[in-house]
Amino acid sequence: MNDDLPDTVKKCLDILDENLEILSNIEIDLNDEKNDELVPDMKLHHLYDMTEDVAESEKIKRAESKFMRRQSEDF
């Protein structure tokens, strides 16, 4: 039975890691839906600014997700 314990723990950690990623993706999708907003008659430079903001926001979200994944691997 003790021989199976490391394998069982490894399987549990894999399941937790997979679920953490799924939940993180769901959270990101829900937050994205909240941030979706239509603005009529935008100027071109506003669209460029908005695109840069979205790109930066996505980079931050990805970094947060990767950080949480690394934190979960440490446990």
Distance bins in CASP14 RR format, pairs under 12 A and 6 or more apart:
PFRMAT RR
TARGET T0000
AUTHOR 0000-0000-0000
RMODE 2
METHOD distances of the structure
MODEL  1
1 7 0 0 0 0 0 1 0 0 0 0 0
1 8 0 0 0 0 1 0 0 0 0 0 0
2 8 0 0 0 0 0 1 0 0 0 0 0
2 9 0 0 0 0 0 1 0 0 0 0 0
4 10 0 0 0 0 0 1 0 0 0 0 0
4 11 0 0 0 0 1 0 0 0 0 0 0
5 11 0 0 0 0 0 1 0 0 0 0 0
5 12 0 0 0 0 0 1 0 0 0 0 0
6 12 0 0 0 0 0 1 0 0 0 0 0
6 13 0 0 0 0 0 1 0 0 0 0 0
7 13 0 0 0 0 0 1 0 0 0 0 0
7 14 0 0 0 0 0 1 0 0 0 0 0
8 14 0 0 0 0 0 1 0 0 0 0 0
8 15 0 0 0 0 0 1 0 0 0 0 0
9 15 0 0 0 0 0 1 0 0 0 0 0
9 16 0 0 0 0 0 1 0 0 0 0 0
9 75 0 0 0 0 0 1 0 0 0 0 0
10 16 0 0 0 0 0 1 0 0 0 0 0
10 17 0 0 0 0 0 1 0 0 0 0 0
10 73 0 0 0 0 0 1 0 0 0 0 0
11 17 0 0 0 0 0 1 0 0 0 0 0
11 18 0 0 0 0 0 1 0 0 0 0 0
12 18 0 0 0 0 0 1 0 0 0 0 0
12 19 0 0 0 0 0 1 0 0 0 0 0
12 72 0 0 0 0 0 1 0 0 0 0 0
12 75 0 0 0 0 0 1 0 0 0 0 0
13 19 0 0 0 0 0 1 0 0 0 0 0
13 20 0 0 0 0 0 1 0 0 0 0 0
13 69 0 0 0 0 0 1 0 0 0 0 0
13 72 0 0 0 0 1 0 0 0 0 0 0
13 73 1 0 0 1 0 0 0 0 0 0 0
13 74 0 0 0 0 0 1 0 0 0 0 0
13 75 0 0 0 0 1 0 0 0 0 0 0
14 20 0 0 0 0 0 1 0 0 0 0 0
14 21 0 0 0 0 0 1 0 0 0 0 0
14 72 0 0 0 0 0 1 0 0 0 0 0
14 73 0 0 0 0 0 1 0 0 0 0 0
15 21 0 0 0 0 0 1 0 0 0 0 0
15 22 0 0 0 0 0 1 0 0 0 0 0
15 72 0 0 0 0 0 1 0 0 0 0 0
16 22 0 0 0 0 0 1 0 0 0 0 0
16 23 0 0 0 0 0 1 0 0 0 0 0
16 68 0 0 0 0 0 1 0 0 0 0 0
16 69 0 0 0 0 0 1 0 0 0 0 0
16 71 0 0 0 0 0 1 0 0 0 0 0
16 72 1 0 0 1 0 0 0 0 0 0 0
16 73 0 0 0 0 1 0 0 0 0 0 0
16 75 0 0 0 0 1 0 0 0 0 0 0
17 23 0 0 0 0 0 1 0 0 0 0 0
17 24 0 0 0 0 0 1 0 0 0 0 0
17 65 0 0 0 0 0 1 0 0 0 0 0
17 68 0 0 0 0 0 1 0 0 0 0 0
17 69 1 0 0 1 0 0 0 0 0 0 0
17 70 0 0 0 0 0 1 0 0 0 0 0
17 71 0 0 0 0 0 1 0 0 0 0 0
17 72 1 0 0 1 0 0 0 0 0 0 0
17 73 1 0 0 1 0 0 0 0 0 0 0
17 74 0 0 0 0 0 1 0 0 0 0 0
17 75 0 0 0 0 0 1 0 0 0 0 0
18 24 0 0 0 0 0 1 0 0 0 0 0
18 25 0 0 0 0 0 1 0 0 0 0 0
18 69 0 0 0 0 0 1 0 0 0 0 0
18 72 0 0 0 0 0 1 0 0 0 0 0
19 25 0 0 0 0 0 1 0 0 0 0 0
19 26 0 0 0 0 0 1 0 0 0 0 0
19 69 0 0 0 0 0 1 0 0 0 0 0
19 72 0 0 0 0 1 0 0 0 0 0 0
20 26 0 0 0 0 0 1 0 0 0 0 0
20 27 0 0 0 0 0 1 0 0 0 0 0
20 65 0 0 0 0 1 0 0 0 0 0 0
20 66 0 0 0 0 0 1 0 0 0 0 0
20 67 0 0 0 0 0 1 0 0 0 0 0
20 68 1 0 0 1 0 0 0 0 0 0 0
20 69 1 0 0 1 0 0 0 0 0 0 0
20 70 0 0 0 0 0 1 0 0 0 0 0
20 71 0 0 0 0 1 0 0 0 0 0 0
20 72 1 0 1 0 0 0 0 0 0 0 0
20 73 0 0 0 0 1 0 0 0 0 0 0
20 75 0 0 0 0 0 1 0 0 0 0 0
21 27 0 0 0 0 0 1 0 0 0 0 0
21 28 0 0 0 0 0 1 0 0 0 0 0
21 62 0 0 0 0 0 1 0 0 0 0 0
21 65 1 0 0 1 0 0 0 0 0 0 0
21 66 0 0 0 0 0 1 0 0 0 0 0
21 68 0 0 0 0 1 0 0 0 0 0 0
21 69 1 0 0 1 0 0 0 0 0 0 0
21 70 0 0 0 0 0 1 0 0 0 0 0
21 72 0 0 0 0 1 0 0 0 0 0 0
21 73 0 0 0 0 0 1 0 0 0 0 0
22 28 0 0 0 0 0 1 0 0 0 0 0
22 29 0 0 0 0 0 1 0 0 0 0 0
22 65 0 0 0 0 0 1 0 0 0 0 0
22 69 0 0 0 0 0 1 0 0 0 0 0
23 29 0 0 0 0 0 1 0 0 0 0 0
23 30 0 0 0 0 0 1 0 0 0 0 0
23 65 0 0 0 0 0 1 0 0 0 0 0
23 68 0 0 0 0 1 0 0 0 0 0 0
23 69 0 0 0 0 0 1 0 0 0 0 0
23 72 0 0 0 0 0 1 0 0 0 0 0
24 30 0 0 0 0 0 1 0 0 0 0 0
24 31 0 0 0 0 0 1 0 0 0 0 0
24 61 0 0 0 0 1 0 0 0 0 0 0
24 62 0 0 0 0 1 0 0 0 0 0 0
24 63 0 0 0 0 0 1 0 0 0 0 0
24 64 0 0 0 0 1 0 0 0 0 0 0
24 65 1 0 1 0 0 0 0 0 0 0 0
24 66 0 0 0 0 1 0 0 0 0 0 0
24 67 0 0 0 0 0 1 0 0 0 0 0
24 68 1 0 0 1 0 0 0 0 0 0 0
24 69 1 0 0 1 0 0 0 0 0 0 0
24 71 0 0 0 0 0 1 0 0 0 0 0
24 72 0 0 0 0 1 0 0 0 0 0 0
25 31 0 0 0 0 0 1 0 0 0 0 0
25 32 0 0 0 0 0 1 0 0 0 0 0
25 61 0 0 0 0 0 1 0 0 0 0 0
25 62 0 0 0 0 0 1 0 0 0 0 0
25 65 1 0 0 1 0 0 0 0 0 0 0
25 68 0 0 0 0 0 1 0 0 0 0 0
25 69 0 0 0 0 0 1 0 0 0 0 0
26 32 0 0 0 0 0 1 0 0 0 0 0
26 33 0 0 0 0 0 1 0 0 0 0 0
26 65 0 0 0 0 0 1 0 0 0 0 0
27 33 0 0 0 0 0 1 0 0 0 0 0
27 34 0 0 0 0 0 1 0 0 0 0 0
27 61 0 0 0 0 1 0 0 0 0 0 0
27 64 0 0 0 0 1 0 0 0 0 0 0
27 65 0 0 0 0 1 0 0 0 0 0 0
27 68 0 0 0 0 0 1 0 0 0 0 0
28 34 0 0 0 0 0 1 0 0 0 0 0
28 35 0 0 0 0 0 1 0 0 0 0 0
28 57 0 0 0 0 0 1 0 0 0 0 0
28 58 0 0 0 0 1 0 0 0 0 0 0
28 60 0 0 0 0 0 1 0 0 0 0 0
28 61 1 0 1 0 0 0 0 0 0 0 0
28 62 0 0 0 0 1 0 0 0 0 0 0
28 63 0 0 0 0 0 1 0 0 0 0 0
28 64 0 0 0 0 1 0 0 0 0 0 0
28 65 1 0 0 1 0 0 0 0 0 0 0
28 68 0 0 0 0 0 1 0 0 0 0 0
29 35 0 0 0 0 0 1 0 0 0 0 0
29 36 0 0 0 0 0 1 0 0 0 0 0
29 61 0 0 0 0 0 1 0 0 0 0 0
29 65 0 0 0 0 0 1 0 0 0 0 0
30 36 0 0 0 0 0 1 0 0 0 0 0
30 61 0 0 0 0 0 1 0 0 0 0 0
31 57 0 0 0 0 1 0 0 0 0 0 0
31 58 0 0 0 0 0 1 0 0 0 0 0
31 60 0 0 0 0 0 1 0 0 0 0 0
31 61 1 0 0 1 0 0 0 0 0 0 0
31 64 0 0 0 0 0 1 0 0 0 0 0
31 65 0 0 0 0 0 1 0 0 0 0 0
32 54 0 0 0 0 1 0 0 0 0 0 0
32 57 0 0 0 0 1 0 0 0 0 0 0
32 58 0 0 0 0 1 0 0 0 0 0 0
32 61 0 0 0 0 1 0 0 0 0 0 0
35 50 0 0 0 0 0 1 0 0 0 0 0
35 53 0 0 0 0 1 0 0 0 0 0 0
35 54 0 0 0 0 1 0 0 0 0 0 0
35 57 1 0 0 1 0 0 0 0 0 0 0
35 58 0 0 0 0 0 1 0 0 0 0 0
35 61 0 0 0 0 0 1 0 0 0 0 0
36 50 0 0 0 0 0 1 0 0 0 0 0
36 54 0 0 0 0 0 1 0 0 0 0 0
37 50 0 0 0 0 1 0 0 0 0 0 0
37 54 0 0 0 0 0 1 0 0 0 0 0
38 50 0 0 0 0 0 1 0 0 0 0 0
39 46 1 0 0 1 0 0 0 0 0 0 0
39 47 0 0 0 0 1 0 0 0 0 0 0
39 49 0 0 0 0 0 1 0 0 0 0 0
39 50 0 0 0 0 1 0 0 0 0 0 0
40 46 0 0 0 0 0 1 0 0 0 0 0
41 47 0 0 0 0 0 1 0 0 0 0 0
42 48 0 0 0 0 0 1 0 0 0 0 0
42 49 0 0 0 0 1 0 0 0 0 0 0
42 50 1 0 0 1 0 0 0 0 0 0 0
42 51 0 0 0 0 0 1 0 0 0 0 0
43 49 0 0 0 0 1 0 0 0 0 0 0
43 50 0 0 0 0 0 1 0 0 0 0 0
44 50 0 0 0 0 0 1 0 0 0 0 0
44 51 0 0 0 0 0 1 0 0 0 0 0
45 51 0 0 0 0 0 1 0 0 0 0 0
45 52 0 0 0 0 0 1 0 0 0 0 0
46 52 0 0 0 0 0 1 0 0 0 0 0
46 53 0 0 0 0 0 1 0 0 0 0 0
47 53 0 0 0 0 0 1 0 0 0 0 0
47 54 0 0 0 0 0 1 0 0 0 0 0
48 54 0 0 0 0 0 1 0 0 0 0 0
48 55 0 0 0 0 0 1 0 0 0 0 0
49 55 0 0 0 0 0 1 0 0 0 0 0
49 56 0 0 0 0 0 1 0 0 0 0 0
50 56 0 0 0 0 0 1 0 0 0 0 0
50 57 0 0 0 0 0 1 0 0 0 0 0
51 57 0 0 0 0 0 1 0 0 0 0 0
51 58 0 0 0 0 0 1 0 0 0 0 0
52 58 0 0 0 0 0 1 0 0 0 0 0
52 59 0 0 0 0 0 1 0 0 0 0 0
53 59 0 0 0 0 0 1 0 0 0 0 0
53 60 0 0 0 0 0 1 0 0 0 0 0
54 60 0 0 0 0 0 1 0 0 0 0 0
54 61 0 0 0 0 0 1 0 0 0 0 0
55 61 0 0 0 0 0 1 0 0 0 0 0
55 62 0 0 0 0 0 1 0 0 0 0 0
56 62 0 0 0 0 0 1 0 0 0 0 0
56 63 0 0 0 0 0 1 0 0 0 0 0
57 63 0 0 0 0 0 1 0 0 0 0 0
57 64 0 0 0 0 0 1 0 0 0 0 0
58 64 0 0 0 0 0 1 0 0 0 0 0
58 65 0 0 0 0 0 1 0 0 0 0 0
59 65 0 0 0 0 0 1 0 0 0 0 0
59 66 0 0 0 0 0 1 0 0 0 0 0
60 66 0 0 0 0 0 1 0 0 0 0 0
60 67 0 0 0 0 0 1 0 0 0 0 0
61 67 0 0 0 0 0 1 0 0 0 0 0
61 68 0 0 0 0 0 1 0 0 0 0 0
62 68 0 0 0 0 0 1 0 0 0 0 0
62 69 0 0 0 0 0 1 0 0 0 0 0
63 69 0 0 0 0 0 1 0 0 0 0 0
63 70 0 0 0 0 0 1 0 0 0 0 0
64 70 0 0 0 0 0 1 0 0 0 0 0
64 71 0 0 0 0 0 1 0 0 0 0 0
65 71 0 0 0 0 0 1 0 0 0 0 0
65 72 0 0 0 0 0 1 0 0 0 0 0
66 72 0 0 0 0 0 1 0 0 0 0 0
66 73 0 0 0 0 0 1 0 0 0 0 0
67 73 0 0 0 0 0 1 0 0 0 0 0
67 74 0 0 0 0 0 1 0 0 0 0 0
68 74 0 0 0 0 0 1 0 0 0 0 0
68 75 0 0 0 0 0 1 0 0 0 0 0
69 75 0 0 0 0 0 1 0 0 0 0 0
END
